[in-house]
Amino acid sequence: MIWALLVLVVVFAVPFVVERRRTVMSDGRRGAAPGQFVELSQGVTHFQLGGPPDGPLIICVHGLTTPSFVWTGLAKGLAAKGFRVLTYDLLGRGFSDRPGGLQDKEFFLTQLDDLLDHIEVDETFHLIGYSMGGAIAAAFAAGNPDRVERLVLLAPAGMVLRNTRALRFARERGLLGTWAMLVTFPRRLRTSIRAAHEDHTSVPNIAELMARELTFQGYVPAVLSSLRGVLAHPMESAHLSIRRAGIPTLAIWGEDDDVVPASAMGQLAAWNRDVRHEVVEGAAHGLPHTHTKAVLAHLERFLPPPQAPTLAAPSPA
């Protein structure tokens, strides 16, 4: 009986020990990363700011599992069109810190508010949110309607909850759910990475970059914390507020997306009938990097084009 109990204790402890032995994100690990870093109230945030300094600002918020490198191709395309583009790693992912605590709506809005204060963003801007970033972007726009000119949602979360048996167990079972997440999630993510189409992406080596996330301490707990936090509740009130504020909104969906179901489009339309919807043919959930040109085309039709720089008047003779 005692031996059986000891075996159970060891089996339960192993995933937590493995997690503790993963690589810690540190300044040394950040040495070769592109972009900039800033110490904010919740920890270090990694960000990149590209495009013409006087271009209209676009802020891009990534999703649950794929850090800001998912924007590589899209950001280059937008910058080439004259936009100034800000991308950043959500806490718990990429080159940003991995603080503890519940990753709810307020958690992510604090990070974005702090980053905007650091960059000294005073002007209004366009906001793009992908997957979980769509929920974060909607929450920000609802609370700051005077700051967001136009809102774009790419395969956005927040309409219907993914509530499979495994997700429900991880969300609701406390420490046992955490154990199950540590055991099962890395394998599930590696399976989805292997299924990704490397030949149809605007992000070089994206499979390698995604797999690298699993080597860092705090990544899997961050994913679980977001499932228990910002992704645990529908975003109905935020979208109702966005409609009342009259923020022009574009939602872009992947035709073959099996992460955000087709019913999400209907739910968003019910909450905000003013949203413009576009469906990218043949796209799954990775449409920002797998169908970058199609997404750029939709954005070009939706966002006001940057104004050409004004030439200075000639000096009097």
C-alpha positions, -999 to 999 in steps of 0.1 A, spaced: 0 0 0 28 24 9 47 16 -22 16 22 -43 11 55 -26 48 65 -33 44 56 -69 14 78 -72 32 107 -55 61 103 -80 39 101 -110 20 132 -99 53 151 -91 72 143 -123 54 169 -146 60 197 -120 97 187 -117 100 187 -155 84 221 -157 108 235 -130 138 222 -150 128 240 -182 149 269 -194 142 302 -176 136 332 -199 165 356 -190 184 385 -204 210 360 -218 183 342 -237 170 375 -251 204 386 -265 198 376 -301 161 386 -302 150 413 -326 133 444 -313 134 460 -279 127 452 -243 111 473 -215 106 465 -178 69 472 -171 48 468 -140 43 430 -145 78 422 -159 98 425 -191 79 429 -223 95 422 -257 82 444 -286 90 456 -321 81 488 -338 85 490 -375 74 511 -405 76 548 -411 77 568 -378 50 592 -391 27 564 -404 -7 556 -389 -1 532 -360 -14 496 -360 -11 475 -329 -11 437 -333 -21 414 -304 -12 377 -309 -30 346 -296 -28 319 -270 1 298 -281 20 316 -309 40 347 -299 45 379 -319 66 362 -346 32 351 -361 30 387 -373 63 387 -393 49 386 -428 18 407 -420 38 434 -402 62 437 -431 34 440 -456 16 467 -435 49 486 -430 55 485 -468 21 502 -472 31 531 -450 18 520 -416 37 520 -383 33 486 -368 37 476 -331 39 439 -322 47 425 -288 49 393 -269 22 387 -244 35 378 -209 42 341 -206 52 338 -242 80 346 -266 108 367 -251 86 384 -225 86 375 -188 65 346 -172 49 361 -141 24 340 -121 -12 348 -114 -44 346 -134 -41 358 -169 -75 374 -171 -87 404 -192 -73 429 -167 -39 411 -167 -34 416 -205 -49 451 -206 -24 462 -179 4 450 -201 -9 468 -232 -16 500 -212 19 500 -197 35 494 -231 15 523 -247 26 546 -219 62 536 -224 61 542 -261 42 574 -254 13 567 -278 -9 597 -277 -26 594 -311 -55 571 -319 -46 538 -337 -59 507 -354 -60 475 -333 -57 440 -347 -63 409 -325 -57 373 -336 -73 344 -318 -70 351 -280 -57 385 -291 -91 391 -306 -106 389 -271 -79 412 -257 -83 437 -285 -121 437 -281 -118 443 -243 -93 472 -250 -115 488 -276 -146 485 -254 -129 502 -225 -111 528 -247 -134 536 -276 -118 571 -280 -84 555 -287 -92 529 -313 -100 541 -348 -107 507 -364 -108 472 -350 -97 441 -369 -104 406 -355 -86 376 -371 -102 342 -362 -111 358 -328 -117 341 -296 -144 352 -272 -176 342 -290 -180 306 -281 -160 286 -255 -140 256 -266 -151 232 -239 -138 197 -248 -136 172 -219 -98 178 -217 -101 216 -216 -130 215 -191 -109 192 -168 -78 215 -171 -99 246 -164 -120 233 -135 -98 208 -116 -73 230 -99 -40 213 -92 -51 181 -108 -61 201 -139 -26 217 -139 -10 183 -137 -31 171 -167 -22 202 -187 16 197 -181 13 161 -191 -9 164 -222 -5 199 -237 31 196 -250 22 165 -269 -9 181 -284 10 212 -294 38 192 -311 12 172 -330 -4 204 -343 30 218 -352 38 188 -373 5 192 -391 13 228 -400 20 236 -436 56 250 -436 54 257 -474 25 281 -469 37 305 -443 51 340 -442 71 332 -410 104 314 -417 110 283 -395 76 288 -377 75 251 -366 109 254 -350 99 287 -333 67 273 -320 84 241 -307 110 263 -289 82 278 -267 78 244 -250 114 245 -238 109 275 -216 96 275 -180 62 291 -176 49 287 -211 24 259 -205 13 274 -172 7 307 -190 -15 289 -216 -35 273 -189 -38 305 -169 -53 322 -200 -78 293 -205 -89 299 -169 -88 336 -173 -95 357 -204 -108 327 -224 -131 314 -197 -159 338 -205 -176 350 -237 -169 386 -247 -206 397 -252 -205 428 -231 -173 440 -249 -188 436 -284 -220 453 -273 -200 482 -261 -180 483 -294 -212 485 -313 -226 513 -291 -194 532 -296 -196 528 -333 -160 515 -338 -157 502 -374 -149 465 -370 -137 439 -395 -137 402 -387 -117 378 -409 -123 341 -406 -106 310 -419 -129 288 -440 -114 256 -426 -107 268 -390 -112 239 -365 -101 260 -335 -126 289 -338 -158 272 -351 -180 287 -378 -207 294 -352 -185 321 -338 -192 343 -368 -229 341 -362 -225 348 -325 -205 379 -332 -230 391 -358 -258 387 -332 -239 409 -308 -228 435 -333 -246 435 -366 -224 464 -378 -193 441 -381 -180 435 -416 -172 398 -421 -147 382 -446 -139 345 -450 -105 334 -464 -110 304 -486 -89 274 -476 -75 290 -445 -74 272 -411 -67 289 -378 -32 301 -388 -45 325 -414 -23 355 -404 8 336 -415 -6 310 -439 -28 334 -459 -9 367 -453 -16 381 -488 -54 375 -485 -55 391 -451 -34 421 -463 -59 425 -492 -88 427 -468 -70 451 -445 -61 473 -474 -98 476 -483 -108 483 -447 -81 506 -433 -78 542 -445 -46 544 -466 -17 563 -451 -14 598 -464 16 605 -486 42 626 -468 37 663 -473 66 680 -491 80 711 -475 72 744 -494 103 758 -512 122 785 -494 116 820 -508 144 831 -532 
